[in-house]
């Protein structure tokens, strides 16, 4: 029976190949996701590890908040001198660098006078003590290190892509206006091949301090003398440090640095693996359907084996062995295809502006084990039901040619109804029983969506006749005799049609869900942003979210035609133990340029209190942190540890879908006290002024971008377009797999109806009509998939939109969206029919009539 199984696979190469492709693509997505994220993780590990390759301990300011543009507290030069004199210290060096934040940002300026910005990638500024080379993670590729004022070393990608070389002059903008520097060297960071679009500029320590307005150092790297361990060195140094400083071993510091990106990498890996899982889920439908048809068509063959003495267990084992061989081979092929797919995914992310650091490709053992095991198990599990069916045919009846009817009947329908009921309950809990985003709600949403799709697939055979009657009407009306026969063929075996359509249904359902949900979120965000900033002109940084020098707002105010201008600063602070976004506004100018959603009796008159150390508190933040009384005092602490005493002046609430200002709003004076390296987030302008005039006024600040009100609103949500394109590309994989399933089913259907097609040809059907018949049958099947998938996708979108309604998200549905997916269904059916239709039209009529 083993030989029979293996010969069966080899004897049906086309069928086996088309079936295997479903698993190949799914496994490729899984292995490619692992390879890509492991490679990126290695690059980050190399970046952070190389930073402390010859370091035993790192002294730095304490980190109070995450993602602060001002950075943590610094450590003094006096502390460095004290550490250097310790008898157990071999060497120590101070540096200025922030690989996890925005506090040492330095923008390089291209030949065109514009800031070099690769889709918002980081732009690092480093201050390096080159007299202590053992602590320097950077490696010179050409030239020398900066030795004095006006000198800079830049990264290789900038040098190559922007056509800069040693000896050229380049502009740099940090906390203040652009300054000119001479390039004296080109260096790379550690052993990584690329920093993923990030740029860096390396200066002397004094020059970096001056440019980025930093006192002291962001960190001190220390090497121990003799056999003193990292832990022992850190313990001794701890006793010398002020309350604003901390010490970590080199390993602890590297892990802490990497922790900042670990969550992001986990998200990327889960995101990509999710689409790999979807591809395998679709592949399971394809395998199940193909094996079911194959078993039905091989009934006489299997029955003959039973007649010759094969037991039911042997037949079962034979069919399962076919599945095992098919799954194992497909998984191996998919594993190696995934290695190439990883490069494709990397290129796709680069094209969409999502570039990440890259290193030598990583092929972890986990990638091989998980990919091979997952693909094989999915294939075998998908073959269990067809294998069991193969054992349930009476040998004599099958030998006479009585083929079993593949109808699941009541059991499948009941199971489908139960799954649909469970889906309704789970989706109901996900959107009403808890906060969407919590672990339990997300799990309920995922399982509910899976149950909804599976339940729909289970009851689909009961809907095929109705859907074919409706969706097949164009074929019957305009397809002639071939179209009428095709429409009838689609309902000849409802279970087969339903299973074939179910694979496409999944892709259509998920794509329509994403499209409708994204449309609602996009429009809701646009409305929220449009309401908050009624100003005619808005100035931001190039990437739209980083800060920029406060001098830029003063420069913009001098442009001809400006009537009103206000500057809004932004950073992160601490209230009690809670991190919060803090904004600084000018109470005299902000009224009318930002629309406060005042709460609890507050109004524009409340702004006057900001000049007296008052603070406007977001109402939702106030309730969570017990600041609900006007006049109530609290302490705001900046990222560097500087505190300021404030009192609650009033309350506001921004639209939750797109909050442009944070939980605490204070006046400029209080903000600049807490954040000594303050930067603006927005400059809002009204007046009869042109963009050219504003750009000219801001020429000294090349990292700024002038936008009209409408341009600003559009750009704030432009990231959704890139993300949506990425999702569509990944979902297209499941659609491609479903196409292979449709091709497989049509090929098997043509083979099964060989004599019938021969008779049709004999009574006058032309080759063209034969191709048209198969093509219309494919299109009707694809439209049934779309007809099943669209309601599922729209229902899921409605459920999630309902849950997000408290954030202001609305349900947006357009006829154009529905039409797009109908067109996708028609195209899918047309493409899937190309090969089977050609094969059917080329059948030899006489041979077909003799076929049994």
N, C-alpha and C positions, 0 to 999 in steps of 0.2 A: 504493500500500500504506500510505503514511502516512495518507491520508484514511480508508482502511478501518480502521486502528488507532484513530484518533481517534473515528470514528463508532461503533466497537465499544465504546469506553469510555462515550461519551455515551448510547449506546443501552441500556446496562445500568446505569442510575444507582443502583438499590438495591444491586445486587451490588457495584458499584465503591465505593459509599459504605461498605458494611459491611466490605469488605476494607481500605479506606483507614483506617478507624477504628483498626485494629490498629497501623498506623504512626503515626497521629496521636498516640495515647496514649504510645507508646514515645518518639517524638521530643519530646513535651511534657515527659516526665520528664527527658530529657537537657537540654533548654534551660532548664527550670525549675530544675534543679540548678545549672547554670552561673550563672543570674541571681541565685539566692538566695545562693550562696557568694560571688559577685563583689560583691554588695551588702554582705554582712557584712564581707568583706575591706576594702571601701572605708570602712566605718564604723570598723573598727580602724585603718586607715591614717590616717583623719581624726583619730581620738583621739590617736594617737601623734605625728602630724605637727604638730597644733595645739599640742601640749605644748612644741614647740621652734620655733614659727613665727618668733620674733624672737631666736633664740639661735644662737650660733656654736659654742659648746663646752659640754660638760656634765662637771662634776667630781663623782665619786661614789665610794663605797666599792667595793672589789673584790668581785666576785661569786665566791664559792667553791663554793656548792652551789645547786641549783635547788629551788624550792618550799619555802623555809624560812619558818616562821612568825615567826622572830626578825628576819629581814631581814639585809641585808649590813652591813658596817662603815659607820659614819657618818663624815662630814667635819666638822671643828670650826668654830666661829665665828671662831677666830683665822685659819684658812685663808681664810675669806671676806673678812676685813678685808685680808689680805695681797693677795689677788687684786684687790680694788677699788682698791688703791693703785698697781697696775701702770700704766705710761704707755700701754700698748697696749690697755688695757681700757676700753671705753666705759661699761659697767655690769655689775653682777653681783648676783644675789639667791639666797639660800638658800631651800629649800623642803623640805617633808615630804610625801612621796607615794610610793606603791609600787603602780603599776598592774599589775604582773606577779606580785605576791606577796600575802602575808597579814600583812605586818609593820605596816601602818598601818590595820588593820581597825578600824572604829568602827561599832557597831550602833546604828541609830536605834530608839527605842522608841515604839510606837503608843499611841493613847489607851487601849487596853485593857491596857496594861502589858506587852505581849508584844513581843519583838524583831521588827522588820519584816524578814522574810526571804522572798524570792521564790524558793522552791525551790533554795536554796543559792547564789543569785547573789552576786557580790562586794559587800562593804559597805565602801567606801573612806572613810578619814579623811584630810583634807588640811590641811596648814599652809601658808598663803600669805602672802607679803610683799606687801601691797597697795600699798606705797610704790613698787614697781617693776612697774607694770601691764603693761609690754611682755612680761614673762615669764609672765603669768597666762593659762593656756589656758581658764579659766572665764569665762563671760559672764553678767553679772547680768541677770535678767529683771524683778526687782522688788526694792525695798528697797535695802539697802547691804551692804557687806562687814563682817564681824566686826571690831571695833576694840578689844576688851578681853575680860577674863574673863567667862564665862557667856554668851557670844554665839556663834551658829552660823548658817551659811548652808546650806540643804539643796537637794536636787535637785528639779526640777519634778514628776517622776512621784510621788515621795513626797508632795509638797505636795497634788497633785491626788487621788491615790488614797486617801491616809490622812487627808485633810481637815485639813491644816495650812496656816496662813498667817502672814504677817509679824506679829510681836507675840505669837504663841502660844508656849507652853513645850513643849519636847520632851525626852525622856530620851535619853541617849547612854551606851553601855557600850563600853569598850575593854579595856584591861589590868586595870582594877579594877572596882569596883561601879558601878552606874548613877549618873550625875550629870545634873542638870537644866540646860538651856540655853534661852535665849530666841532665837527665830528672828528674825533681823534682815534676812534677804534670801533670795531664791530664784535659783539660777543653773543654767545648763546647761553641759555640757562641749563646747566647740568648736561645730562645726556639725552634730553627729550628732543625729538625731531622738530616739533612745532609746539607753540603755546596756544594753538587754536585761534589765531587771529589777534591775540593780545600783543601789545607793543610794550617796550620798556626803554627807559632812558636812564643812564648811570652817570652820576656826578660824584664829585668829591663830597665829603661830609659837610663842610662849611657851605658849599654851593647848594646842596640839597636842603639844608636848613633854611637858607635864605629864600629859595624858590618856593618851598612848601610851608614856610613859616612854622617850623617845628623847633622847639627848644629841647636840647639834649638829644637822646636817641630813642628810637622805638624799641630797641632791644640791645642787649649785650651778650655776646657769645663767649663762653669761658671754656678753656681746656684745663683739665686737672694735671697736676704734677705727680709723677710716680705711678703707683698702683691704686690711687684713690678712685673708688667707683663713682659712677654718675650719681647714685643715690646719696652717697656720703658727701660728695661735693655740694649737691643741692641742699642737703640738710645744713651744712655749715654756712652756706651763703644766705640761707633764709634768715638767720639770726642778725644779719647785717642790714636787711632791707627795710625801707620805710613802709608805712601802711599802704601806700599807693602802688607798691611794686610786688612782684611775685617771681618765683623761680621754679623752673621745671627742668627735668632731665631732657637731654636732646631727644631721646625716644618719645617722651611724653609730649614735647613740643611739636614734633613731627606728626604724631597721632592727633594732637589737638588741631593742628593746621588742616590735616586731611579730613577731620570730622566735619569741617564746614562744607565740604563738597560731597561727603559720603551720602548724605540724605538725597542730594541731587542725583548722584549716580544710581542710587537705589530706585529713585523714581524713573529715570531713563530706562534702566534695565526692566523694571516692572511694566513700563509702558510698551516697550518693544516685545517683551515676552507675552504680554496680553494679546497682541496681534498674532504672534506665533500660535498661541492657544486657539484663537479664532480660526486660523488657517487649518489647524489640526482638527478642530471641531467640524469644519466644513468637509475636510478630507474624510472624516469618519462616515459622513452621509454618503459620500461618493463611493467609498469602499463597500459599505453595507449594501448599497443599491446594486453595484456591479456584481458583487459576489452572489446576491440574491438572484439576479437575472441569470448568472452563469449556472448556478445550481439548478434553476428551473429548466434551463436549456440542456443540461447534462443529465436530466432525470433518467433517461433510458440507459445512458452509460453507467450511472451509479447503480441502477437497478440490476444491470447485467453483472456488475461486480458482486452484488448481494446474491444473485443466483449462483455465481461461481464459488460462493462460500464466505464472502466478506461479511463480517459482523457489523452491526450498527456502530459499535465503538470504533471499528477500523475505518468505516466511512467517515465518521465524525473526526477521527484523528487525521485522516487524509485531507479533508477540507481545511481543518485548522492548520495543518502543516503548510498548505498552500499559502494561507494568510501569514503564517510565521515567516516563511521564506520571502514572500513578497514584502512584508514589513521590514525585515532585517536588511534586505538588499536596498530597499528604498531609503531606509534610515542612514545607511552608510553613504549612499550617494548624496542624500540631503545634508549630511554632516559636512562633507567637503564642499558642496555647493554653498553652504552657509559661510565658509571661509571667504569666498569671493563676495557673497552678499554683504558681509561686514564692511568691506571696502566700498560697496555701493551705498550702504546706509550712511557711511561716513561722508561720502561725496554728496549725498542727498542733504544731510544736515548742514554741510558747508554751503551748498547752494541756497538753502533756506535761511542762512544767517545764523545757524546754531553751531558754529565751529567750536570744537573742544580740543584740548591738548592731545597730541598723538605721540606714541612711542613705538618700539618694535612690537609686532603683532604677538599677542598672547594666546596660546592654545592650552588652556587648563584641562586637567583630567576630568573635572566636573562637566565640562562642555561635552566631551565624548560620551561619558556615562549617561548623562541626562538625555541628550539628543537621541542616542541609539535606543535607550530603554523606552523613552516616550513614544517614538515613532513605531517601534515594534509592538508595544502594548496596545496602542490605539488601533493598529491594524488587526491584531488578533481579537481584541474585544469586538471590533466591528464585524468580524467574521463568525462570531459565536452563533448568532441566530440563524444565518444562512446554513451553517454547518449542521445545526440541530434539525433544520428542515430537510436536509439531505438524507437524514436517517429515517424519516417518517413516511416514506413512500413504499407501498407494498411491492415487492419485486415483480410479481406476475402482472399487476395492473400497469406498472411502469413499462414493463417489457412490451405491453400491447400499445404503448404510446399515449396513455392517458396522463397528461401532464397535470400536476397539481395547480390549483389556483392560488396565487399569492395574495390572499386577502386576509388582513389581520382581523377584520370583523369587530365584534363588540369589545373584546379585550383591549385592542389598541385605542378604540374610541373612548372607552371608560378611562384608560390610563391618561389619554390626552386631556380629557375633561378634568381629571383630578389635578394634573399638572397646571392647567390653566387656572383652576381655583386657587392652587397654592401660589401661583404667580401673582394673582390679584392680592392675596393676603400679604405676601412678602413685599410687593411694591407699595401697598398701602402703608405698611409699617415703615418702609424706608423713607417715604415722603411725608409721613405725618407722625410716626411714633417716636421720632428722635431727630436730632440735628443731622441733616444730610452732610456727610463728611466725617462723621464718627465711624469707628470701626464696625459697629453692629449695623448701622444704616447702610454703609457701603457693601457689606457682606450680603445683607438682605436685598439690596438693589441688584448685585451681580447674580445671586442665586435666582431671584425673581425674574430677571431678564432671561437667564438660561432656561428656566421653567416655562416662560412664555413662548420662547422660540421652539423648545422641544414639544410642548403641548400643541402648538399650532401645527408642527410637522406631523404629530401623531394623528390629528383629526383632519389633516389636509385631504386625505383620500375621499372623505365625505363631501368635500367642497369642490373637488375637481370638475365634476359634471357641470355644476352651476358656473364656475369660473370659465370653463372652456366654452360654455354656451355664450357667455357675455364677451369674453376676450377673443374668442375664435370667430366672432361675427365678421370682422373685416376679411378674414381668410375665406370664409364661405361666400362673402359678397363679391370680392374682387379677385379671389385666387382661382376661380374656375373650378373644374372638376378636381384638380389636384388639391386645391385649397379645401374643398369639402371633404375629400378623403382624409386629408391631414387633420382636420378638426375632429373627424370621427376616430382617427387613430389615437389622438391624445387622450380619449376617454375609454379606449379599449381595455386598458389595464390601469385603472385609477391609482392603484397603489404605486405602480412604477412611475407614473407621471408625477405623483405627489412627492415621492422620494427624490426624483431628479430635480424637481422645482425647489425642494426644500433647501438644497445646497445654495442655490442662487438667492433664495429667500433670506438667508442669514446675512449675506453681504448687502443686499438691498435694505434690509431692516436696519442694520447698523449705520449704513451710510445716510439713510433718511433721518434716523435719530440724531446723528451728529449735525446734519445740515439744518434741521429745524431748531435744535437746541442752540446751535451757534448763531443762527439768525436772531433768535430771541435775545440771547446774551448781548450780541453786538448792538442791536438797536436800543436795548435798554441802557447799555453803557453810553452810547452816543447821546441819548436823551439826558442822562444824568450829568455827563460832562458839559453838555451844551448849557444846562441850567446853572451849573456852578460858576462858570466863567463867562459872564456876559461881555467882557472886554473885547474891543475890536481887534487888538493885537496881543499876542502872547510870545514872550521870549523864554526859551528853555535851552538846556544844553543840547548838543548834537544828538545824543542818544535818547534824550527825552526824560531820563530819570536821574542822572547824576547832577550834582550841584555845579555851580559855576561862580566865578568871582563876583562879590557884591558890587564891585566897581562897574560891572556891565550895566546894571540898572541905572546908575548915575549917568553913564555915558548915553544910554538910550533916552533919558529925560531931556537931553540937550538937542535931540533931533528936531528939525523944523516941523512945526505943525502939531507937536505933542501937547495935549491939554492936561491930561491926568496920567500919572504913572504911580504904581505901587509895587514894592518888592516883597516877595514872600520867601522867607528862608525855610530850611528844613533840615532836620537831623533826628537822632534817636536819643531818648533820655530814659530816666528811671523815676517812677513815683512809687515809693515803698519798695516792693519787690517786683513790681510790674513794669516791663519795658513798654514804651509808648512812643509813637511818632509825634514829634514836637515841631510846630511851625511858628515862625516869628513874622508878625505883620506890623505895618505902620498904621496905628489907629486913625491917623489924620487923613489917610489917602485910600484905605482899602474899601471903605464903604461905597457900594455901587459897582465895584469892579469884581468883587466876589459875593456870591449870593449865599449868605448864611441862612440855613434853615433853622431859625431861632426857635427855642423851646422854653417853656415855663416862664413866659413873660419877658424874656430877654429880647432886645432889639438893637438897632444900630447905635443907640445911645449907650449901650453897654460897652462899646469899644473904647470909650473915654477912660474906663477903669484900667485898661492895659498900660497906660502911662504911669499908673500907681501900683505896679507889681500885681495887677490883676491878671486872671487867666480865664479864657473861655474854654469850657470843658465839653467834650462830646458827650451827649446824654447817656449813650449806651456805656461808655467808659466810666462815667460818673457813677452809674448804678452799680457796676461791678466792683468799683473801688471805694464805695461809700463816700462820695464827694457830692452829695445831692443838695447841700445847703449853700445858698449864696452867702459869701463872706467867710466860708470855711477855709482854714489855712492848711497848706501842705508844702512839702519840700520837693522840688524838682532837682534831680542830680544829672549832670551831663555825663557823656561817655568818658571824659577825662577825670571825673570825680568832683568837679566843681558844683556846689549846691547853690540854690537860690530859694528864698522863701516867697511863696505866692499865696494868693487867696482867690477863691472862686468868684468870678465876676458875673458869670452867666453861662448859659448852656446853648448848644446848637446840635444839629444832627444832619450830617451830609448823607446823600443817597448811598446806600450800602453797597450797591453794585459797582460804584466807581468813586471812592472817597479820595479827593485830591488833597485835602488837608487832614491832619492827624487828630489824635485824642486830646492834645493840649495845644492851645493857641495863646501865645504871649506877645508882648510888644518887642520891638527890636532891641531895646536896651537890656531887658531881662534875657532875651535869647543870646545876645552877644556876651553876656556875663557867664552864662552856662557853657556856651560853645565858643571858645576864643578863636577858633578857625572857621567861623561861620561862612556859609555859602548860600547863595540864592537857589531856589528851585524854580520859581516863576517870576517873571516881570510882566505885569498886566498894564496895558497901555490903551488909552482912548485919545482920539483926536483926528484931525485931517492930515494924516501923515502917510507917506508911501513906504513900501517895503524897501525900496532902494535907499531912501533917506535913513531908515533905521539900520540897515545893514552897513551903511557907511559910518554911522555913529558907533557901531559895535565892531568896527574893523580891527581894533586892538584886542578883541576877545574872540578869536576864531573858533572857539568851542561852543559858541552860542548859535542858536537857530531862531530866526524870526518867522512867525507864522500868523496867518490871519486866524480869526476865530474858527472858521470852518475847517481850515487846514489842521489846526490843533486838535479839534474834535476827531477828525479822520485819522490823524497819526496816532492818537492815543489808543486806538483799537486796531491799528494796522497789523500788530503782532498776531492777531487772531487769523488773519489771512494765511500767514506762513504756517501756523500750527494746523489750520484746517487742511491746507494742501498736503502736509505731512501725513495727517490722518487718512486722507483720501488715497494717497499713494499706498499706504500700508493696508488699507481695506481692499484696495484693488487686487491684492494677492488672493484674498478669499474669493473674489469674483472670478479670477483666473482659474482657481481650483474648481469652482463650480462649472466653468466652461468645459474643463476636461471631463467632468462627470457627465455633462450633457452629451459631449462627443462620444464618450464611452457607451452611454445608454442608446444613443442613436445608431451607433455601429452595431451593437448587439441586436437592436430592434430590426435593422436591415437584414442582418444575418438570419434572425428568427423568421422573417417574412420573405425569405428568398423566393419561395415558390409563388407567393402572392404577387410579389413585384414582377416575376416572370410572366404571370398571367395577365397582369395589367399591361405590360409591354406587348404581349401577344395580341391583345385586343385593340391596340392602337395608341397606348400612351407613349409619348415621345420621351427621349432622354431629358429634354428640357423640362417637360412636365414632371418627370420623376424627381429631378433636382428640386423643382418648385414644391412638390409634395413634402419631401423631407425638410426643406427649409421652413415651410409654413408650420409643420409639426413642431420643429425646434422653437420657432418664434412663439407659438401658442404656449408651449411648455415654459419658456422664459417669462412670458407675460403672466402666467399663473404664479411663477416665483415672485414676480414683482407685485402681483395682486395680493399675495400672502404677506410679503415683506413690508410693503408700505404701511398697512394698518398696524403691524407690530412696531415698526419704527416710530410712527406717529404717536402711538399709545405710550411708548417708553419716553418719548420727548415730552409729552403732556404731563406724565407723572413727575419727571425731574423738574420741569418748568414750574409745576405747582409747588414743589418743595422749595424752589428758589424764589418763589413769589415774594417772600418776606424781604428779599434783597432787591426787589423791584424788577425782576426778570419777567417778561411777558411771553406768551405763546404766540409765535409768529409763523403763519403758514401761508404759502403762496402757491398759486396754480403752476407757476414756473418751476418751482421745486419738484412738484409731483410729476410734471411733464418730463423733467430731466431724467428721472429714474425710470419712467416708462420708456424713454428713448434708450436708456442703458439696457433695459430688458430686451428691446427689439434688436439692438446691436449684438448683445450677448447671444441671442438665439440665431442671428444671421451668421456670426462667426463660428459658433459651435456646429452649424450644419454644413460648413464648406466641405470637409473631408467625407463625412457620411453620405452627403448628397452626391458627390462625384463617384463614390464607390457604388451607390445604388444604381446610378445611371449607366454604369459600365458593366453591369451584370450581363452575362451571356444568356439570352432569352431561352435557348434550348436547354442549356445546363440548369438554368433556374427552374424550368418546368419539371425536370427530372429529379430535382433536389428533394431529399427527405431529411 
